[in-house]
Amino acid sequence: MEGYLFPGRYNLDPNGSASDILKQMVARFVQYAESSGLESKAEEADLEPAKVITLASLVQAEGGKPSDLPKISRVIYNRINIGMKLQFDTTLLYALGERRLAVTVADTKIDHPYNTYQHAGLTPGPISNPGEDAIEAALDPEDGKWLYFVATDPTNKVTKFAETYEEHAKNEREFEEWLAKQGGN
C-alpha cells in the first residue's frame, strides 16, 4: 500500500473500518492519477508510473518545503545519471523501521534493498505516500547541477543544496551545529 495512500483531508465515517479508510485513500490516489494524466506524463518522462511514485515517495520523505521538492528530485536524477548512490537517511531509516534525524555509520552497513548507502538507484518501491507536489516534482525536476542536500534547520524546514562535496560538508557542519543546540537528538 505504501505509495498509493493519497495524503489529504478525508471525511471519515466514525464507524468505518480501517479497510474502508484505506480503500478511500487508494481511490483518491486513482482519481488523482487519472485526472492528472500520471501515466502519460510518466511515459513522457520515460519512466514507468510505479517508478514515478517510488521517486516521488523519496522526494516526499526528504522534503521540508514544497519549493524544495523539485530540487530534491533533481538531486535524485543527477545522482542516478552518474551512477552515484543516493545515500538517503530516509531510505535507511525506512529499512530499519525507525524515525530519527541522524543515522550512524553502523546503520549504513545493514544489508537491505532499501539501504541506498549500499545499493545504487531507486529503492524497490515507495517509502512514503507522496502528495501531488512530490509527484509533480518527480515528473518535472528543477534544472540544476546539485548532487547534495541537507536540512540544516529541520525545525524551520531549511534545506541547503550543493554541487560539490566541499559545499555539502559545510552544510552538514551547519546541521551538526543545529543538532548540538537541540541536545543532540
VMD Tcl script that builds the backbone (N, CA, C; Angstrom):
set m [mol new atoms 555]
animate dup $m
set s [atomselect $m all]
$s set {name element resname resid chain x y z} {
  {N N MET 1 A 0.820 -1.203 0.000}
  {CA C MET 1 A 0.000 0.000 0.000}
  {C C MET 1 A 0.860 1.260 0.000}
  {N N GLU 2 A 2.104 1.126 0.489}
  {CA C GLU 2 A 2.978 2.290 0.573}
  {C C GLU 2 A 3.095 2.941 -0.804}
  {N N GLY 3 A 2.877 4.251 -0.844}
  {CA C GLY 3 A 2.970 4.999 -2.081}
  {C C GLY 3 A 1.635 5.290 -2.723}
  {N N TYR 4 A 0.619 4.523 -2.371}
  {CA C TYR 4 A -0.666 4.641 -3.047}
  {C C TYR 4 A -1.804 5.044 -2.110}
  {N N LEU 5 A -1.452 5.461 -0.900}
  {CA C LEU 5 A -2.435 6.009 0.034}
  {C C LEU 5 A -2.308 7.521 -0.072}
  {N N PHE 6 A -3.170 8.128 -0.852}
  {CA C PHE 6 A -3.021 9.543 -1.168}
  {C C PHE 6 A -3.234 10.399 0.071}
  {N N PRO 7 A -2.241 11.234 0.410}
  {CA C PRO 7 A -2.385 12.084 1.591}
  {C C PRO 7 A -3.391 13.205 1.336}
  {N N GLY 8 A -4.071 13.613 2.369}
  {CA C GLY 8 A -5.031 14.705 2.250}
  {C C GLY 8 A -6.045 14.656 3.359}
  {N N ARG 9 A -7.016 15.523 3.254}
  {CA C ARG 9 A -8.100 15.553 4.230}
  {C C ARG 9 A -9.226 14.656 3.740}
  {N N TYR 10 A -9.776 13.903 4.667}
  {CA C TYR 10 A -10.841 12.965 4.339}
  {C C TYR 10 A -11.995 13.140 5.313}
  {N N ASN 11 A -13.205 12.997 4.810}
  {CA C ASN 11 A -14.380 12.919 5.664}
  {C C ASN 11 A -14.596 11.443 5.967}
  {N N LEU 12 A -14.203 11.059 7.173}
  {CA C LEU 12 A -14.232 9.648 7.533}
  {C C LEU 12 A -15.492 9.300 8.310}
  {N N ASP 13 A -15.997 8.136 8.027}
  {CA C ASP 13 A -17.124 7.594 8.771}
  {C C ASP 13 A -16.596 7.153 10.133}
  {N N PRO 14 A -17.097 7.741 11.232}
  {CA C PRO 14 A -16.586 7.370 12.553}
  {C C PRO 14 A -16.776 5.887 12.869}
  {N N ASN 15 A -17.673 5.232 12.172}
  {CA C ASN 15 A -17.889 3.801 12.373}
  {C C ASN 15 A -17.237 2.957 11.286}
  {N N GLY 16 A -16.491 3.614 10.404}
  {CA C GLY 16 A -15.856 2.914 9.305}
  {C C GLY 16 A -14.673 2.084 9.782}
  {N N SER 17 A -14.381 1.057 9.029}
  {CA C SER 17 A -13.257 0.176 9.367}
  {C C SER 17 A -11.960 0.735 8.778}
  {N N ALA 18 A -10.851 0.199 9.245}
  {CA C ALA 18 A -9.552 0.570 8.688}
  {C C ALA 18 A -9.527 0.245 7.197}
  {N N SER 19 A -10.102 -0.858 6.828}
  {CA C SER 19 A -10.160 -1.258 5.428}
  {C C SER 19 A -10.914 -0.219 4.595}
  {N N ASP 20 A -12.017 0.308 5.134}
  {CA C ASP 20 A -12.786 1.329 4.421}
  {C C ASP 20 A -11.946 2.590 4.214}
  {N N ILE 21 A -11.198 2.971 5.226}
  {CA C ILE 21 A -10.346 4.167 5.131}
  {C C ILE 21 A -9.252 3.949 4.085}
  {N N LEU 22 A -8.616 2.795 4.108}
  {CA C LEU 22 A -7.571 2.503 3.127}
  {C C LEU 22 A -8.134 2.512 1.707}
  {N N LYS 23 A -9.310 1.943 1.531}
  {CA C LYS 23 A -9.941 1.942 0.209}
  {C C LYS 23 A -10.210 3.369 -0.264}
  {N N GLN 24 A -10.636 4.229 0.643}
  {CA C GLN 24 A -10.910 5.622 0.311}
  {C C GLN 24 A -9.617 6.336 -0.115}
  {N N MET 25 A -8.530 6.055 0.590}
  {CA C MET 25 A -7.249 6.696 0.270}
  {C C MET 25 A -6.700 6.208 -1.072}
  {N N VAL 26 A -6.839 4.919 -1.341}
  {CA C VAL 26 A -6.399 4.378 -2.634}
  {C C VAL 26 A -7.280 4.933 -3.751}
  {N N ALA 27 A -8.571 5.019 -3.515}
  {CA C ALA 27 A -9.485 5.570 -4.524}
  {C C ALA 27 A -9.110 7.011 -4.848}
  {N N ARG 28 A -8.703 7.782 -3.844}
  {CA C ARG 28 A -8.279 9.164 -4.084}
  {C C ARG 28 A -7.008 9.177 -4.917}
  {N N PHE 29 A -6.093 8.240 -4.664}
  {CA C PHE 29 A -4.882 8.155 -5.483}
  {C C PHE 29 A -5.254 7.865 -6.936}
  {N N VAL 30 A -6.124 6.885 -7.148}
  {CA C VAL 30 A -6.529 6.507 -8.504}
  {C C VAL 30 A -7.181 7.700 -9.203}
  {N N GLN 31 A -8.027 8.409 -8.468}
  {CA C GLN 31 A -8.688 9.593 -9.026}
  {C C GLN 31 A -7.640 10.633 -9.433}
  {N N TYR 32 A -6.657 10.879 -8.565}
  {CA C TYR 32 A -5.599 11.839 -8.886}
  {C C TYR 32 A -4.810 11.365 -10.112}
  {N N ALA 33 A -4.430 10.094 -10.126}
  {CA C ALA 33 A -3.627 9.551 -11.227}
  {C C ALA 33 A -4.354 9.718 -12.558}
  {N N GLU 34 A -5.649 9.454 -12.562}
  {CA C GLU 34 A -6.422 9.579 -13.798}
  {C C GLU 34 A -6.597 11.035 -14.205}
  {N N SER 35 A -6.959 11.895 -13.255}
  {CA C SER 35 A -7.234 13.300 -13.590}
  {C C SER 35 A -5.967 14.071 -13.957}
  {N N SER 36 A -4.837 13.660 -13.435}
  {CA C SER 36 A -3.582 14.371 -13.717}
  {C C SER 36 A -2.855 13.824 -14.937}
  {N N GLY 37 A -3.319 12.703 -15.458}
  {CA C GLY 37 A -2.637 12.093 -16.590}
  {C C GLY 37 A -1.294 11.490 -16.200}
  {N N LEU 38 A -1.237 10.924 -15.006}
  {CA C LEU 38 A 0.015 10.387 -14.473}
  {C C LEU 38 A 0.689 9.418 -15.435}
  {N N GLU 39 A -0.062 8.505 -16.012}
  {CA C GLU 39 A 0.548 7.509 -16.903}
  {C C GLU 39 A 1.179 8.158 -18.132}
  {N N SER 40 A 0.480 9.094 -18.763}
  {CA C SER 40 A 1.046 9.727 -19.959}
  {C C SER 40 A 2.219 10.622 -19.591}
  {N N LYS 41 A 2.161 11.296 -18.453}
  {CA C LYS 41 A 3.288 12.127 -18.010}
  {C C LYS 41 A 4.500 11.255 -17.693}
  {N N ALA 42 A 4.264 10.107 -17.088}
  {CA C ALA 42 A 5.368 9.181 -16.800}
  {C C ALA 42 A 6.004 8.706 -18.095}
  {N N GLU 43 A 5.166 8.402 -19.075}
  {CA C GLU 43 A 5.674 7.953 -20.376}
  {C C GLU 43 A 6.521 9.053 -21.022}
  {N N GLU 44 A 6.048 10.301 -20.947}
  {CA C GLU 44 A 6.805 11.434 -21.495}
  {C C GLU 44 A 8.160 11.574 -20.805}
  {N N ALA 45 A 8.199 11.269 -19.502}
  {CA C ALA 45 A 9.448 11.357 -18.728}
  {C C ALA 45 A 10.290 10.090 -18.880}
  {N N ASP 46 A 9.817 9.155 -19.702}
  {CA C ASP 46 A 10.499 7.881 -19.937}
  {C C ASP 46 A 10.644 7.068 -18.644}
  {N N LEU 47 A 9.578 7.087 -17.845}
  {CA C LEU 47 A 9.543 6.337 -16.592}
  {C C LEU 47 A 8.263 5.520 -16.521}
  {N N GLU 48 A 8.336 4.404 -15.830}
  {CA C GLU 48 A 7.124 3.644 -15.531}
  {C C GLU 48 A 6.391 4.384 -14.412}
  {N N PRO 49 A 5.059 4.377 -14.404}
  {CA C PRO 49 A 4.326 5.062 -13.346}
  {C C PRO 49 A 4.744 4.628 -11.933}
  {N N ALA 50 A 5.036 3.344 -11.750}
  {CA C ALA 50 A 5.460 2.873 -10.422}
  {C C ALA 50 A 6.789 3.513 -10.009}
  {N N LYS 51 A 7.687 3.712 -10.969}
  {CA C LYS 51 A 8.972 4.369 -10.673}
  {C C LYS 51 A 8.747 5.837 -10.299}
  {N N VAL 52 A 7.778 6.482 -10.954}
  {CA C VAL 52 A 7.450 7.872 -10.612}
  {C C VAL 52 A 7.002 7.940 -9.157}
  {N N ILE 53 A 6.165 7.009 -8.747}
  {CA C ILE 53 A 5.663 7.016 -7.370}
  {C C ILE 53 A 6.795 6.700 -6.391}
  {N N THR 54 A 7.676 5.787 -6.739}
  {CA C THR 54 A 8.819 5.500 -5.876}
  {C C THR 54 A 9.699 6.736 -5.738}
  {N N LEU 55 A 10.024 7.356 -6.864}
  {CA C LEU 55 A 10.848 8.568 -6.834}
  {C C LEU 55 A 10.144 9.662 -6.031}
  {N N ALA 56 A 8.854 9.852 -6.277}
  {CA C ALA 56 A 8.083 10.875 -5.559}
  {C C ALA 56 A 8.046 10.585 -4.064}
  {N N SER 57 A 8.022 9.319 -3.694}
  {CA C SER 57 A 8.000 8.983 -2.266}
  {C C SER 57 A 9.305 9.389 -1.594}
  {N N LEU 58 A 10.422 9.258 -2.317}
  {CA C LEU 58 A 11.708 9.702 -1.779}
  {C C LEU 58 A 11.721 11.223 -1.643}
  {N N VAL 59 A 11.221 11.896 -2.668}
  {CA C VAL 59 A 11.135 13.357 -2.632}
  {C C VAL 59 A 10.281 13.800 -1.449}
  {N N GLN 60 A 9.133 13.156 -1.277}
  {CA C GLN 60 A 8.222 13.500 -0.181}
  {C C GLN 60 A 8.894 13.284 1.176}
  {N N ALA 61 A 9.554 12.156 1.339}
  {CA C ALA 61 A 10.186 11.825 2.617}
  {C C ALA 61 A 11.340 12.768 2.941}
  {N N GLU 62 A 12.048 13.224 1.922}
  {CA C GLU 62 A 13.209 14.086 2.134}
  {C C GLU 62 A 12.845 15.566 2.229}
  {N N GLY 63 A 11.715 15.947 1.660}
  {CA C GLY 63 A 11.381 17.363 1.531}
  {C C GLY 63 A 10.850 18.013 2.782}
  {N N GLY 64 A 11.170 19.283 2.923}
  {CA C GLY 64 A 10.646 20.094 4.009}
  {C C GLY 64 A 9.581 21.049 3.501}
  {N N LYS 65 A 9.981 21.874 2.540}
  {CA C LYS 65 A 9.078 22.858 1.950}
  {C C LYS 65 A 8.724 22.433 0.525}
  {N N PRO 66 A 7.512 22.749 0.086}
  {CA C PRO 66 A 7.140 22.411 -1.297}
  {C C PRO 66 A 8.131 22.953 -2.330}
  {N N SER 67 A 8.713 24.118 -2.071}
  {CA C SER 67 A 9.644 24.709 -3.034}
  {C C SER 67 A 10.945 23.910 -3.155}
  {N N ASP 68 A 11.248 23.073 -2.167}
  {CA C ASP 68 A 12.459 22.244 -2.218}
  {C C ASP 68 A 12.257 20.956 -3.014}
  {N N LEU 69 A 11.029 20.525 -3.195}
  {CA C LEU 69 A 10.772 19.221 -3.800}
  {C C LEU 69 A 11.349 19.064 -5.203}
  {N N PRO 70 A 11.180 20.050 -6.107}
  {CA C PRO 70 A 11.776 19.884 -7.445}
  {C C PRO 70 A 13.304 19.841 -7.418}
  {N N LYS 71 A 13.932 20.497 -6.437}
  {CA C LYS 71 A 15.392 20.453 -6.310}
  {C C LYS 71 A 15.837 19.081 -5.799}
  {N N ILE 72 A 15.113 18.534 -4.837}
  {CA C ILE 72 A 15.435 17.196 -4.331}
  {C C ILE 72 A 15.283 16.177 -5.458}
  {N N SER 73 A 14.231 16.332 -6.243}
  {CA C SER 73 A 14.037 15.455 -7.392}
  {C C SER 73 A 15.233 15.551 -8.336}
  {N N ARG 74 A 15.720 16.754 -8.566}
  {CA C ARG 74 A 16.881 16.932 -9.448}
  {C C ARG 74 A 18.109 16.222 -8.891}
  {N N VAL 75 A 18.308 16.294 -7.572}
  {CA C VAL 75 A 19.446 15.599 -6.962}
  {C C VAL 75 A 19.345 14.100 -7.255}
  {N N ILE 76 A 18.156 13.538 -7.122}
  {CA C ILE 76 A 17.962 12.104 -7.397}
  {C C ILE 76 A 18.330 11.796 -8.844}
  {N N TYR 77 A 17.773 12.561 -9.780}
  {CA C TYR 77 A 18.083 12.348 -11.191}
  {C C TYR 77 A 19.582 12.485 -11.447}
  {N N ASN 78 A 20.194 13.540 -10.897}
  {CA C ASN 78 A 21.620 13.767 -11.138}
  {C C ASN 78 A 22.468 12.615 -10.613}
  {N N ARG 79 A 22.147 12.137 -9.415}
  {CA C ARG 79 A 22.930 11.029 -8.850}
  {C C ARG 79 A 22.748 9.749 -9.667}
  {N N ILE 80 A 21.525 9.439 -10.019}
  {CA C ILE 80 A 21.271 8.231 -10.810}
  {C C ILE 80 A 21.980 8.325 -12.162}
  {N N ASN 81 A 21.938 9.505 -12.784}
  {CA C ASN 81 A 22.551 9.676 -14.107}
  {C C ASN 81 A 24.058 9.457 -14.102}
  {N N ILE 82 A 24.720 9.705 -12.969}
  {CA C ILE 82 A 26.175 9.495 -12.922}
  {C C ILE 82 A 26.552 8.217 -12.168}
  {N N GLY 83 A 25.544 7.429 -11.774}
  {CA C GLY 83 A 25.811 6.167 -11.082}
  {C C GLY 83 A 26.195 6.342 -9.621}
  {N N MET 84 A 25.851 7.468 -9.047}
  {CA C MET 84 A 26.151 7.748 -7.638}
  {C C MET 84 A 25.026 7.207 -6.760}
  {N N LYS 85 A 25.374 6.569 -5.674}
  {CA C LYS 85 A 24.349 6.075 -4.747}
  {C C LYS 85 A 23.610 7.256 -4.130}
  {N N LEU 86 A 22.321 7.054 -3.869}
  {CA C LEU 86 A 21.517 8.133 -3.298}
  {C C LEU 86 A 21.948 8.473 -1.873}
  {N N GLN 87 A 22.247 7.463 -1.072}
  {CA C GLN 87 A 22.686 7.645 0.316}
  {C C GLN 87 A 21.716 8.531 1.116}
  {N N PHE 88 A 20.434 8.183 1.052}
  {CA C PHE 88 A 19.412 8.927 1.779}
  {C C PHE 88 A 19.167 8.293 3.137}
  {N N ASP 89 A 19.204 9.110 4.164}
  {CA C ASP 89 A 18.901 8.626 5.509}
  {C C ASP 89 A 17.476 8.092 5.592}
  {N N THR 90 A 16.541 8.728 4.874}
  {CA C THR 90 A 15.147 8.298 4.952}
  {C C THR 90 A 14.954 6.869 4.467}
  {N N THR 91 A 15.683 6.479 3.428}
  {CA C THR 91 A 15.530 5.110 2.923}
  {C C THR 91 A 16.128 4.115 3.912}
  {N N LEU 92 A 17.230 4.503 4.512}
  {CA C LEU 92 A 17.875 3.646 5.507}
  {C C LEU 92 A 16.989 3.498 6.744}
  {N N LEU 93 A 16.415 4.604 7.195}
  {CA C LEU 93 A 15.535 4.547 8.361}
  {C C LEU 93 A 14.264 3.759 8.054}
  {N N TYR 94 A 13.790 3.831 6.810}
  {CA C TYR 94 A 12.652 3.010 6.394}
  {C C TYR 94 A 13.025 1.532 6.519}
  {N N ALA 95 A 14.213 1.182 6.069}
  {CA C ALA 95 A 14.684 -0.201 6.168}
  {C C ALA 95 A 14.786 -0.641 7.624}
  {N N LEU 96 A 15.222 0.274 8.475}
  {CA C LEU 96 A 15.369 -0.037 9.906}
  {C C LEU 96 A 14.042 0.018 10.661}
  {N N GLY 97 A 13.022 0.604 10.035}
  {CA C GLY 97 A 11.731 0.764 10.704}
  {C C GLY 97 A 11.792 1.784 11.821}
  {N N GLU 98 A 12.606 2.824 11.632}
  {CA C GLU 98 A 12.800 3.842 12.673}
  {C C GLU 98 A 12.586 5.242 12.110}
  {N N ARG 99 A 12.357 6.188 13.027}
  {CA C ARG 99 A 12.236 7.606 12.668}
  {C C ARG 99 A 13.141 8.398 13.594}
  {N N ARG 100 A 14.144 9.048 13.010}
  {CA C ARG 100 A 15.041 9.941 13.746}
  {C C ARG 100 A 15.735 10.833 12.744}
  {N N LEU 101 A 16.485 11.801 13.237}
  {CA C LEU 101 A 17.110 12.775 12.347}
  {C C LEU 101 A 18.440 12.335 11.766}
  {N N ALA 102 A 19.172 11.508 12.457}
  {CA C ALA 102 A 20.514 11.153 12.001}
  {C C ALA 102 A 20.699 9.644 12.026}
  {N N VAL 103 A 21.598 9.189 11.165}
  {CA C VAL 103 A 21.953 7.772 11.140}
  {C C VAL 103 A 23.424 7.640 11.509}
  {N N THR 104 A 23.806 6.420 11.881}
  {CA C THR 104 A 25.194 6.155 12.248}
  {C C THR 104 A 25.888 5.412 11.104}
  {N N VAL 105 A 27.194 5.381 11.156}
  {CA C VAL 105 A 27.955 4.622 10.162}
  {C C VAL 105 A 27.549 3.155 10.241}
  {N N ALA 106 A 27.335 2.647 11.444}
  {CA C ALA 106 A 26.910 1.251 11.605}
  {C C ALA 106 A 25.567 1.005 10.907}
  {N N ASP 107 A 24.655 1.984 10.985}
  {CA C ASP 107 A 23.364 1.850 10.314}
  {C C ASP 107 A 23.544 1.636 8.814}
  {N N THR 108 A 24.501 2.339 8.221}
  {CA C THR 108 A 24.685 2.283 6.766}
  {C C THR 108 A 25.206 0.939 6.280}
  {N N LYS 109 A 25.589 0.081 7.197}
  {CA C LYS 109 A 26.162 -1.223 6.826}
  {C C LYS 109 A 25.119 -2.335 6.710}
  {N N ILE 110 A 23.862 -2.070 7.089}
  {CA C ILE 110 A 22.868 -3.149 7.056}
  {C C ILE 110 A 22.622 -3.615 5.628}
  {N N ASP 111 A 22.388 -4.895 5.490}
  {CA C ASP 111 A 22.097 -5.477 4.191}
  {C C ASP 111 A 20.586 -5.467 3.990}
  {N N HIS 112 A 20.120 -4.508 3.216}
  {CA C HIS 112 A 18.684 -4.346 2.978}
  {C C HIS 112 A 18.506 -3.658 1.626}
  {N N PRO 113 A 17.545 -4.100 0.815}
  {CA C PRO 113 A 17.380 -3.491 -0.511}
  {C C PRO 113 A 17.016 -2.002 -0.483}
  {N N TYR 114 A 16.512 -1.511 0.660}
  {CA C TYR 114 A 16.170 -0.096 0.782}
  {C C TYR 114 A 17.325 0.742 1.329}
  {N N ASN 115 A 18.455 0.118 1.554}
  {CA C ASN 115 A 19.632 0.835 2.042}
  {C C ASN 115 A 20.347 1.456 0.845}
  {N N THR 116 A 20.084 2.732 0.595}
  {CA C THR 116 A 20.671 3.407 -0.565}
  {C C THR 116 A 22.116 3.835 -0.312}
  {N N TYR 117 A 22.659 3.489 0.840}
  {CA C TYR 117 A 24.099 3.633 1.055}
  {C C TYR 117 A 24.824 2.429 0.446}
  {N N GLN 118 A 24.121 1.302 0.347}
  {CA C GLN 118 A 24.704 0.073 -0.185}
  {C C GLN 118 A 24.274 -0.226 -1.623}
  {N N HIS 119 A 23.074 0.205 -1.996}
  {CA C HIS 119 A 22.504 -0.129 -3.300}
  {C C HIS 119 A 22.280 1.131 -4.134}
  {N N ALA 120 A 22.678 1.087 -5.386}
  {CA C ALA 120 A 22.510 2.220 -6.292}
  {C C ALA 120 A 21.079 2.272 -6.832}
  {N N GLY 121 A 20.684 3.438 -7.284}
  {CA C GLY 121 A 19.383 3.624 -7.916}
  {C C GLY 121 A 18.260 3.819 -6.911}
  {N N LEU 122 A 17.056 3.777 -7.441}
  {CA C LEU 122 A 15.868 3.933 -6.604}
  {C C LEU 122 A 15.667 2.700 -5.725}
  {N N THR 123 A 14.907 2.875 -4.676}
  {CA C THR 123 A 14.527 1.753 -3.833}
  {C C THR 123 A 13.570 0.840 -4.610}
  {N N PRO 124 A 13.387 -0.404 -4.160}
  {CA C PRO 124 A 12.491 -1.324 -4.879}
  {C C PRO 124 A 11.042 -0.849 -4.942}
  {N N GLY 125 A 10.652 0.023 -4.028}
  {CA C GLY 125 A 9.290 0.546 -4.005}
  {C C GLY 125 A 9.249 1.809 -3.178}
  {N N PRO 126 A 8.067 2.412 -3.050}
  {CA C PRO 126 A 7.921 3.655 -2.296}
  {C C PRO 126 A 8.247 3.485 -0.805}
  {N N ILE 127 A 8.687 4.585 -0.191}
  {CA C ILE 127 A 8.950 4.592 1.251}
  {C C ILE 127 A 7.978 5.501 1.995}
  {N N SER 128 A 7.127 6.204 1.260}
  {CA C SER 128 A 6.134 7.090 1.873}
  {C C SER 128 A 4.987 7.248 0.880}
  {N N ASN 129 A 4.018 8.020 1.265}
  {CA C ASN 129 A 2.872 8.276 0.406}
  {C C ASN 129 A 2.967 9.696 -0.138}
  {N N PRO 130 A 3.456 9.841 -1.377}
  {CA C PRO 130 A 3.679 11.182 -1.911}
  {C C PRO 130 A 2.386 11.895 -2.266}
  {N N GLY 131 A 2.413 13.202 -2.052}
  {CA C GLY 131 A 1.306 14.049 -2.456}
  {C C GLY 131 A 1.535 14.600 -3.852}
  {N N GLU 132 A 0.610 15.425 -4.269}
  {CA C GLU 132 A 0.644 15.979 -5.620}
  {C C GLU 132 A 1.942 16.737 -5.905}
  {N N ASP 133 A 2.407 17.569 -4.963}
  {CA C ASP 133 A 3.633 18.351 -5.194}
  {C C ASP 133 A 4.842 17.449 -5.416}
  {N N ALA 134 A 4.952 16.383 -4.641}
  {CA C ALA 134 A 6.088 15.471 -4.792}
  {C C ALA 134 A 6.012 14.699 -6.102}
  {N N ILE 135 A 4.820 14.301 -6.506}
  {CA C ILE 135 A 4.658 13.590 -7.773}
  {C C ILE 135 A 5.008 14.508 -8.937}
  {N N GLU 136 A 4.536 15.741 -8.878}
  {CA C GLU 136 A 4.869 16.699 -9.938}
  {C C GLU 136 A 6.372 16.963 -9.980}
  {N N ALA 137 A 7.002 17.052 -8.809}
  {CA C ALA 137 A 8.460 17.266 -8.755}
  {C C ALA 137 A 9.205 16.077 -9.359}
  {N N ALA 138 A 8.701 14.882 -9.119}
  {CA C ALA 138 A 9.338 13.678 -9.684}
  {C C ALA 138 A 9.268 13.694 -11.209}
  {N N LEU 139 A 8.189 14.226 -11.733}
  {CA C LEU 139 A 7.999 14.276 -13.182}
  {C C LEU 139 A 8.683 15.484 -13.828}
  {N N ASP 140 A 8.879 16.541 -13.036}
  {CA C ASP 140 A 9.423 17.783 -13.588}
  {C C ASP 140 A 10.416 18.397 -12.603}
  {N N PRO 141 A 11.610 17.798 -12.488}
  {CA C PRO 141 A 12.593 18.331 -11.538}
  {C C PRO 141 A 13.108 19.696 -11.988}
  {N N GLU 142 A 13.531 20.483 -11.008}
  {CA C GLU 142 A 14.109 21.794 -11.307}
  {C C GLU 142 A 15.467 21.603 -11.986}
  {N N ASP 143 A 15.800 22.502 -12.884}
  {CA C ASP 143 A 17.107 22.447 -13.523}
  {C C ASP 143 A 18.184 22.807 -12.502}
  {N N GLY 144 A 19.259 22.063 -12.499}
  {CA C GLY 144 A 20.365 22.347 -11.587}
  {C C GLY 144 A 21.374 21.214 -11.599}
  {N N LYS 145 A 22.541 21.496 -11.035}
  {CA C LYS 145 A 23.622 20.511 -11.009}
  {C C LYS 145 A 23.852 19.956 -9.603}
  {N N TRP 146 A 22.894 20.146 -8.712}
  {CA C TRP 146 A 23.074 19.702 -7.329}
  {C C TRP 146 A 23.252 18.193 -7.250}
  {N N LEU 147 A 24.141 17.791 -6.369}
  {CA C LEU 147 A 24.326 16.379 -6.060}
  {C C LEU 147 A 24.049 16.103 -4.593}
  {N N TYR 148 A 23.911 17.155 -3.807}
  {CA C TYR 148 A 23.782 17.014 -2.359}
  {C C TYR 148 A 22.725 17.974 -1.828}
  {N N PHE 149 A 22.141 17.573 -0.703}
  {CA C PHE 149 A 21.299 18.481 0.067}
  {C C PHE 149 A 21.268 17.999 1.502}
  {N N VAL 150 A 21.017 18.930 2.401}
  {CA C VAL 150 A 20.877 18.583 3.814}
  {C C VAL 150 A 19.959 19.614 4.458}
  {N N ALA 151 A 19.106 19.140 5.343}
  {CA C ALA 151 A 18.273 20.037 6.135}
  {C C ALA 151 A 19.161 20.608 7.224}
  {N N THR 152 A 19.508 21.879 7.109}
  {CA C THR 152 A 20.400 22.496 8.091}
  {C C THR 152 A 19.642 22.986 9.309}
  {N N ASP 153 A 18.336 23.145 9.187}
  {CA C ASP 153 A 17.478 23.551 10.295}
  {C C ASP 153 A 16.120 22.879 10.100}
  {N N PRO 154 A 16.013 21.611 10.505}
  {CA C PRO 154 A 14.759 20.880 10.292}
  {C C PRO 154 A 13.537 21.529 10.935}
  {N N THR 155 A 13.721 22.211 12.056}
  {CA C THR 155 A 12.579 22.850 12.718}
  {C C THR 155 A 11.911 23.861 11.802}
  {N N ASN 156 A 12.721 24.642 11.102}
  {CA C ASN 156 A 12.204 25.682 10.208}
  {C C ASN 156 A 12.220 25.259 8.744}
  {N N LYS 157 A 12.457 23.981 8.506}
  {CA C LYS 157 A 12.436 23.393 7.164}
  {C C LYS 157 A 13.394 24.102 6.200}
  {N N VAL 158 A 14.604 24.369 6.697}
  {CA C VAL 158 A 15.632 24.985 5.863}
  {C C VAL 158 A 16.514 23.874 5.298}
  {N N THR 159 A 16.558 23.787 3.985}
  {CA C THR 159 A 17.383 22.800 3.292}
  {C C THR 159 A 18.351 23.540 2.393}
  {N N LYS 160 A 19.602 23.110 2.417}
  {CA C LYS 160 A 20.618 23.714 1.550}
  {C C LYS 160 A 21.103 22.681 0.546}
  {N N PHE 161 A 21.310 23.145 -0.675}
  {CA C PHE 161 A 21.714 22.299 -1.788}
  {C C PHE 161 A 23.138 22.646 -2.193}
  {N N ALA 162 A 23.868 21.648 -2.693}
  {CA C ALA 162 A 25.259 21.865 -3.082}
  {C C ALA 162 A 25.602 21.045 -4.321}
  {N N GLU 163 A 26.512 21.589 -5.109}
  {CA C GLU 163 A 27.006 20.885 -6.294}
  {C C GLU 163 A 28.263 20.083 -5.984}
  {N N THR 164 A 29.028 20.531 -5.001}
  {CA C THR 164 A 30.281 19.850 -4.675}
  {C C THR 164 A 30.221 19.277 -3.265}
  {N N TYR 165 A 31.082 18.280 -3.041}
  {CA C TYR 165 A 31.141 17.685 -1.711}
  {C C TYR 165 A 31.640 18.700 -0.683}
  {N N GLU 166 A 32.531 19.579 -1.072}
  {CA C GLU 166 A 33.066 20.589 -0.155}
  {C C GLU 166 A 31.944 21.510 0.341}
  {N N GLU 167 A 31.082 21.955 -0.581}
  {CA C GLU 167 A 29.935 22.785 -0.196}
  {C C GLU 167 A 29.014 21.992 0.743}
  {N N HIS 168 A 28.809 20.741 0.394}
  {CA C HIS 168 A 27.927 19.887 1.185}
  {C C HIS 168 A 28.477 19.676 2.598}
  {N N ALA 169 A 29.792 19.469 2.708}
  {CA C ALA 169 A 30.409 19.271 4.022}
  {C C ALA 169 A 30.184 20.499 4.907}
  {N N LYS 170 A 30.263 21.682 4.326}
  {CA C LYS 170 A 29.985 22.921 5.075}
  {C C LYS 170 A 28.525 22.932 5.558}
  {N N ASN 171 A 27.611 22.540 4.680}
  {CA C ASN 171 A 26.192 22.491 5.054}
  {C C ASN 171 A 25.941 21.430 6.127}
  {N N GLU 172 A 26.633 20.304 6.039}
  {CA C GLU 172 A 26.490 19.259 7.059}
  {C C GLU 172 A 26.962 19.752 8.425}
  {N N ARG 173 A 28.041 20.526 8.440}
  {CA C ARG 173 A 28.521 21.098 9.707}
  {C C ARG 173 A 27.466 22.026 10.302}
  {N N GLU 174 A 26.762 22.743 9.437}
  {CA C GLU 174 A 25.685 23.622 9.901}
  {C C GLU 174 A 24.570 22.795 10.552}
  {N N PHE 175 A 24.233 21.653 9.944}
  {CA C PHE 175 A 23.230 20.767 10.538}
  {C C PHE 175 A 23.720 20.229 11.887}
  {N N GLU 176 A 24.982 19.813 11.945}
  {CA C GLU 176 A 25.540 19.286 13.203}
  {C C GLU 176 A 25.498 20.337 14.308}
  {N N GLU 177 A 25.745 21.595 13.959}
  {CA C GLU 177 A 25.636 22.685 14.937}
  {C C GLU 177 A 24.191 22.832 15.395}
  {N N TRP 178 A 23.253 22.772 14.444}
  {CA C TRP 178 A 21.836 22.849 14.810}
  {C C TRP 178 A 21.466 21.695 15.741}
  {N N LEU 179 A 21.923 20.494 15.399}
  {CA C LEU 179 A 21.614 19.306 16.182}
  {C C LEU 179 A 22.180 19.422 17.590}
  {N N ALA 180 A 23.378 19.944 17.708}
  {CA C ALA 180 A 24.007 20.118 19.038}
  {C C ALA 180 A 23.194 21.084 19.895}
  {N N LYS 181 A 22.650 22.134 19.270}
  {CA C LYS 181 A 21.811 23.097 20.002}
  {C C LYS 181 A 20.507 22.455 20.482}
  {N N GLN 182 A 20.096 21.386 19.802}
  {CA C GLN 182 A 18.854 20.688 20.180}
  {C C GLN 182 A 19.098 19.636 21.248}
  {N N GLY 183 A 20.323 19.480 21.659}
  {CA C GLY 183 A 20.650 18.460 22.648}
  {C C GLY 183 A 21.105 17.152 22.019}
  {N N GLY 184 A 21.416 17.188 20.735}
  {CA C GLY 184 A 21.947 16.000 20.070}
  {C C GLY 184 A 20.933 14.969 19.669}
  {N N ASN 185 A 19.648 15.268 19.746}
  {CA C ASN 185 A 18.615 14.297 19.366}
  {C C ASN 185 A 18.421 14.376 17.893}
}
mol reanalyze $m
mol bondsrecalc $m
mol representation Tube
mol addrep $m
